[in-house]
């Protein structure tokens, strides 16, 4: 009996040791993850980040390159009207500085004769209905969509120059955002349409849209504010051509000009009217001293 018990004990010990030394079974493979057919180009993952947060509108906007994609032209010469890209539905592109920002983040402005080099890079040419001496070169502070103070530039008619600096001083005090403010160049008048511009500007030597007579801009007596956020519409035409998402004025977003707001009131105080009140076309970006 004792021999049988001893043999059984040694057999059990051998089985136990064999079990302890055996390799664990391979892990059960998890179900494969589905891979999206196209990854959004708007999400940027920083180095070392293990989980990508959902993209915010501002993160989407930074990926957009203004002027990079020409649109096919319509028979009337404008670009084809296309749906607003997701990156621009809540537009908040950062400002590219052309001048040093204001000291201390305070509003500052200058009002001088137009320097020769500025005139040379503008749309002015001898056939324009205004002489260079009738224009003034302004620099003015503004808040960008990036929450920073910037300095912009503008050519305007001399008779309204001082009042315009007051208007933009009020917009600065109200923290009304502008994407950019710069002098329009001659090349922009003949460049293929891209439908994504948003520069606040005044003097542009061109005819009125769809007409042969001079625009109020050609006299320096009109200002367009955030054109993309405040598009021009007439029939099926939307300008800029990618700004259809901003035709819905009930959906309020930064940079929009709305009836009775601080921007409209500031221009009205100097006697300028707003194209957003017109029945047709409706020119939401446009403020004018002439009514046109």
Secondary structure, DSSP 8 states (H G I E B T S, - for coil): -HHHHHHHHHHHHHHHHHHHHS--------------SS--TT----TT-SS-----HHHHHHT--TT-S---B-TTSSB------GGGTT-------SS---GGG---EEEEE--HHHHHTSS--TTSSS-GGGEEEEEEEEE-TTS-EEEEEEEEEGGGHHHHHHHHHHHHHTT-B-SEE----THHHHS---S---EEB-----B-TTSSSB-GGGGT-EEE-STTTS-EEETTEEESTT-GGGS-TTS--TT---TTSHHHHHHHTTT-EEGGG-SSSEETTEEESS--
